[in-house]
Amino acid sequence: MGTKTQKITLNAGFTCPNRDGTVGWGGCTYCNNQTFNPQYCAPTKSVTQQLEEGKAFFARKYPDMKYLAYFQAYTNTYGTVEHCISLYEEALRVDDVVGVVIATRPDCMPEALLDYLTQLNQRTFLVVEYGVESASDDTLRWINRGHTWQQSVEAIERTAARGIRVGAHVILGFPHERPLEQARLIAQLPLTTLKLHQLQIIKGTRMARAYVEHPWPMPTVEEYLQLVRDYVSQLPPRIILERFVSSSPKELLLAPSWGLKNHEFTNLIRKYGL
């Protein structure tokens, strides 16, 4: 019988090349990592300590649970290959951790690290999750992403060619985009999983300042439901959809203010025919 498995989010102290000047400064204009880091997740704590505290949090409800170490915050392949490997291996030495999920950027996957991940994939569960965000190079420049759509395509194809499960993350709702065209491009990629979420305007970010000065239309819940339904209709059944929406802390969220939790939106999606 299968065992329930839970991701434990980690902040391993990485940064991003669009923060430290390698390809840009200040990071993505929409980004505030406080919106998705739980309390136990802090770079001042070791990977082991974060995992143990995360296990204690989830085990209260499911004492027999297994765990995936989710290297989520910032770019989790952006460092020396040796340093990255040491962190992944540390996570796998923690009891009941049965795999690793690594979130990164498409311009931060060196061949030497991909060689190691190919071997790692043969001995444990592994997903490499790329922050694609958009298929529009105009949008990627506007949000200060620091990479191109073609780099996303190449990174996903290189990783999948090694037999590694590949995930992608995209944000729906950027101004002047053609989301259904994007969906058709995403559908052509060798992806295992896909995460969608709505564009959120987070207080304290550069995008929030731009939005306050020159607001642009944000979708209603009904409009976003329609968008998700149309977007998903372009995707092949082989792609597993991990998420449709994201919820930021109310005190940080400027727009859109839907007041829905993730599971409530998922229920709406089901009622909507997906």
C-alpha positions in Angstrom: 0.0 0.0 0.0 1.3 3.5 -0.9 2.5 5.9 1.7 1.5 9.6 1.7 4.5 11.7 0.6 4.8 15.4 1.4 7.2 18.0 0.0 9.1 20.0 2.6 10.2 23.4 1.3 13.8 24.3 1.8 15.8 27.6 1.7 19.4 26.4 1.2 20.8 29.9 1.0 21.1 30.2 -2.8 20.7 33.4 -4.8 19.9 34.1 -8.5 22.0 35.4 -11.4 19.6 38.2 -11.9 20.1 39.3 -8.3 23.9 39.3 -8.0 24.8 41.1 -11.3 25.7 38.0 -13.3 22.8 38.7 -15.7 21.0 41.5 -13.8 20.2 43.1 -10.5 17.3 43.0 -8.1 15.7 39.7 -9.2 12.4 39.3 -10.9 10.2 42.3 -10.5 7.3 40.3 -9.1 9.4 38.2 -6.6 9.1 38.2 -2.8 10.1 34.9 -1.4 8.2 35.6 1.8 5.1 34.7 0.0 5.8 31.0 -0.1 8.4 30.2 2.6 7.0 28.5 5.7 8.3 29.4 9.2 10.7 26.6 9.5 12.3 27.5 6.1 15.3 29.8 6.7 18.8 29.9 5.3 20.2 30.4 8.8 19.2 26.7 9.4 20.9 23.7 7.9 19.1 21.6 5.3 18.9 18.9 7.9 17.3 21.2 10.6 14.8 22.5 8.1 13.8 19.0 7.1 13.5 17.8 10.7 11.3 20.8 11.6 9.2 20.3 8.5 8.8 16.6 9.4 7.7 17.6 12.9 5.1 20.0 11.5 3.5 17.5 9.1 3.9 14.3 11.3 1.3 15.7 13.7 -1.3 14.9 11.2 0.3 12.0 9.3 2.8 10.2 11.5 3.7 7.6 8.8 4.4 10.1 6.1 7.5 10.1 3.8 9.0 13.3 2.4 10.5 15.0 -0.6 13.2 17.6 0.0 12.0 20.6 -2.0 14.8 23.0 -2.8 12.5 25.8 -3.7 13.8 29.3 -2.7 15.7 31.1 -5.4 17.9 29.2 -7.9 18.9 25.8 -6.4 21.6 24.9 -8.9 23.3 28.3 -8.8 26.6 27.5 -7.1 29.6 25.2 -7.4 28.7 21.7 -8.5 30.3 20.4 -5.3 28.3 22.7 -3.0 25.0 21.8 -4.8 25.7 18.1 -4.5 26.6 18.3 -0.8 23.2 19.9 -0.1 21.2 17.3 -2.0 23.1 14.5 -0.4 22.6 16.0 3.0 18.9 16.0 2.4 18.8 12.4 1.4 20.6 11.3 4.6 17.6 12.5 6.6 15.3 9.7 7.8 12.1 9.3 5.7 13.3 11.6 2.9 12.7 9.5 -0.2 13.5 12.0 -3.0 14.5 15.5 -4.1 12.7 18.2 -6.1 15.0 21.0 -7.3 13.7 24.3 -8.5 16.0 26.3 -10.7 16.3 28.5 -13.8 16.9 27.3 -17.3 20.2 29.2 -17.6 21.7 27.5 -14.5 22.1 23.8 -15.3 25.8 23.0 -16.1 26.6 19.7 -17.8 28.7 18.6 -14.8 25.7 18.9 -12.5 23.4 17.3 -15.0 25.8 14.4 -15.1 25.4 14.0 -11.3 21.6 14.4 -11.5 21.5 11.6 -14.1 23.1 9.3 -11.6 21.0 10.6 -8.7 17.9 9.8 -10.7 18.9 6.2 -10.8 18.9 5.8 -7.1 16.1 8.1 -5.8 13.0 10.0 -6.9 14.0 13.2 -8.6 12.3 16.1 -10.3 14.0 19.2 -11.8 11.6 22.1 -11.9 12.4 25.0 -14.2 11.0 28.5 -13.7 9.9 29.2 -17.3 7.3 31.9 -16.2 6.6 33.0 -19.8 7.1 32.0 -23.4 7.4 35.7 -24.4 10.8 37.2 -24.5 9.2 40.6 -24.3 7.6 39.6 -21.0 10.8 37.9 -19.7 12.7 41.2 -20.3 9.9 43.2 -18.7 10.0 41.1 -15.5 13.8 41.2 -15.4 14.0 37.4 -15.7 17.4 37.4 -17.4 16.9 34.4 -19.6 15.0 33.7 -22.9 12.3 31.3 -23.9 14.8 29.4 -26.1 17.0 28.8 -23.0 13.9 27.3 -21.3 13.3 25.0 -24.2 16.9 23.8 -24.4 17.2 23.2 -20.6 14.0 21.2 -20.5 15.0 19.1 -23.5 18.6 18.5 -22.2 17.2 17.4 -18.8 14.5 15.1 -20.2 17.0 13.5 -22.6 18.8 12.2 -19.5 15.7 10.4 -18.4 15.0 12.9 -15.5 11.5 14.0 -14.7 11.1 17.6 -15.7 8.7 20.2 -14.3 7.9 23.7 -15.4 6.3 26.7 -13.7 4.5 29.4 -15.6 2.6 32.5 -14.5 -0.6 33.5 -16.2 -1.8 37.0 -16.4 1.1 39.1 -17.6 -0.1 42.0 -19.7 -0.1 41.8 -23.5 0.5 38.0 -23.6 -1.2 35.3 -25.7 -1.6 32.5 -23.2 -3.1 30.0 -25.5 -0.2 30.3 -27.9 2.1 29.8 -24.9 0.1 26.7 -24.0 0.7 25.2 -27.4 4.4 25.8 -27.1 4.4 24.3 -23.6 2.6 21.2 -25.0 5.5 20.5 -27.3 8.0 20.2 -24.5 9.0 16.8 -22.9 7.5 17.8 -19.5 6.4 15.5 -16.7 4.7 18.1 -14.6 3.5 21.7 -14.9 2.5 24.3 -12.3 0.3 27.2 -13.2 -0.5 30.2 -11.1 -2.0 33.6 -11.5 0.1 36.7 -11.6 0.0 38.2 -8.1 1.1 41.8 -7.2 3.0 41.5 -4.0 3.7 44.5 -1.8 7.2 45.8 -1.7 8.2 44.5 -5.2 9.1 46.6 -8.2 6.0 45.3 -10.0 3.8 46.5 -7.2 5.3 50.0 -7.6 4.6 49.9 -11.3 1.1 48.6 -10.8 0.2 51.4 -8.3 1.5 54.0 -10.8 -0.2 52.5 -13.9 -2.7 49.8 -13.0 -3.5 47.2 -15.6 -6.6 44.9 -15.6 -6.4 41.8 -13.4 -8.7 38.8 -14.0 -11.7 38.0 -11.9 -12.0 34.5 -10.5 -14.4 33.7 -13.3 -12.1 35.0 -16.0 -9.1 33.1 -14.6 -11.2 29.9 -14.4 -12.0 30.3 -18.1 -8.3 31.0 -18.9 -7.2 27.9 -17.1 -9.8 25.7 -18.8 -8.8 27.0 -22.2 -5.0 26.7 -21.4 -5.3 23.2 -20.1 -7.3 22.1 -23.2 -4.1 22.7 -25.3 -2.0 20.4 -23.2 -1.4 16.7 -23.7 -2.7 14.2 -21.1 0.9 13.1 -20.3 1.6 16.4 -18.5 0.6 16.2 -14.8 -0.8 19.5 -13.5 0.5 20.1 -10.0 -1.2 23.5 -9.4 -3.6 25.9 -10.9 -3.3 28.8 -8.5 -1.1 30.2 -5.7 -2.1 31.9 -2.5 0.1 34.6 -1.0 -0.3 35.9 2.6 -3.2 38.5 2.7 -1.0 41.1 4.3 1.5 40.9 1.3 -1.0 40.7 -1.5 -2.0 43.8 -3.4 -4.0 42.2 -6.2 -6.0 40.2 -7.2 -7.8 39.7 -4.0 -9.9 36.6 -4.5 -10.0 35.3 -1.0 -9.7 31.7 -2.2 -7.5 29.0 -0.8 -5.8 26.6 -3.2 -8.2 23.7 -2.5 -11.2 26.0 -2.9 -10.0 27.0 -6.4 -9.4 23.4 -7.3 -12.9 22.6 -6.3 -14.2 25.4 -8.6 -12.0 24.0 -11.4 -13.7 20.6 -11.0 -17.1 22.2 -11.1 -16.1 24.1 -14.2 -15.5 20.8 -16.1 -11.8 20.2 -15.8 
